Amino acid sequence: MRKILILFPIVFILSCSGLIYRVDPGRIEKYENKILRIFHRNLSNGLPSRPDGFCYAIDLAEIMQSAVEIGDSILFSKAYEAIKKHYIIRDTWIDSAIAWRYKNDSEIDASGTAETIHCAFAIYLAYKKWGVEEYKKLSYSLAKAYIKHGYAPEPGKFLVKNYFNYGTRTLSENTYLINQRPDFLYLIGKENNDNDMIEKSKMMYNAIISGYVKNGFFHSLYDIGVKTIIPGSDGYYPPNGVFPLISSIDISLSIIEFNPKPAREILDFFHENFGRWSDFYTLNNDKFRAQTNYASAAVYSKIIEVYLKLGKSAKYKDMIKYIVGDLLPEKIDGIINLTERNIDSFYFELAITLRTLHKARVYGL
């Protein structure tokens, strides 16, 4: 214990002086190419399925967005054609929404709001990059279907439900805040001169910010029924008292153009807890406490996205270099070694991480 206590100040001094953390662009590019080879190979052989045999639309959405980010139109087209062929469900009520998952010979059970808006945004980005008119039309159609999943829980607020069940013809009861993407909705609405869509994006922000707690953390769920069961409740809560870090980071990113404060606070929280990061936290005695000693590649990638969007403050530079140069390559190797047959988040995490690596190299982190 004494040796550890002596070493901590040395590590801190060296890291602050920039002598420890380095990002090797060549090494980062090798990891980018490694992920790309896997994606091209697996999408050429069929749908990128998870261990349960289903291919989840959110994985394809993240792959499409990453393909646009790095300018790989071939990879984008592979995922895009799969979306068009298997996932766009035209229904008399919800219209052109995205099915949340697909497997051959399995019935489509429900749409997914996160899946619909993430696909819409990825296709919108493709339109902005390559100018294909079809992309603009489809992204707008999907964004309108996303809105169709929504409702106004209170005046001035708008939320989308998690899914539409095609069997029961009903929307889900619960509403996850991570499924709300006012940033995507605003940009697609602006592109199409849709004032109603733009207004709903602002109302969605109003609903999201009501679920803010502190230190960058948000409640995960909103359920209007809770207000009737628990007197005084505002309807926002964390299931089982647990706050998933990825959820709060993603929510802060979704409102960063409306209000950057939660994003700054989650980045500060990350910095203040350097090296003691966890995928899950609980709130005890007004303090967020780690529940594990493990954080995923998606968490690391998303916190780097926050850092970039907030302007690359020098305060966090060593932490970001440590994540990009040391932690992410280690995480990527771990995911690839486990393979897509053994890990649910295989495509989801690798796609998000691919974008992060590319940005890290482009922006010279």
Secondary structure, 3 states (H helix, E strand, C coil): CHHHHHHHHHHHHHHHCCCCCCCCHHHHHHHHHHHHHHHHHHHHCCCCCCCCCCEEHHHHHHHHHHHHHHCCHHHHHHHHHHHHHHCEECCCCCCCEEECEECCCCCCCEECHHHHHHHHHHHHHHHHHHCCHHHHHHHHHHHHHHHHCEECCCCCCCEECCCEECCCCEECCCEEHHHCCHHHHHHHHHHCCCHHHHHHHHHHHHHHHCCEEECCEECCEECHHHHHHCCCCCCEECHHHEEEHHHHHHHHHHCCCCCCHHHHHHHHHHHHCCCCCCCEEEEECCEEEECCCCCCHHHHHHHHHHHHHCCCCHHHHHHHHHHHHHHHHHHHHHHHHHCCCCCCCHHHHHHHHHHHHHHHHHCCC
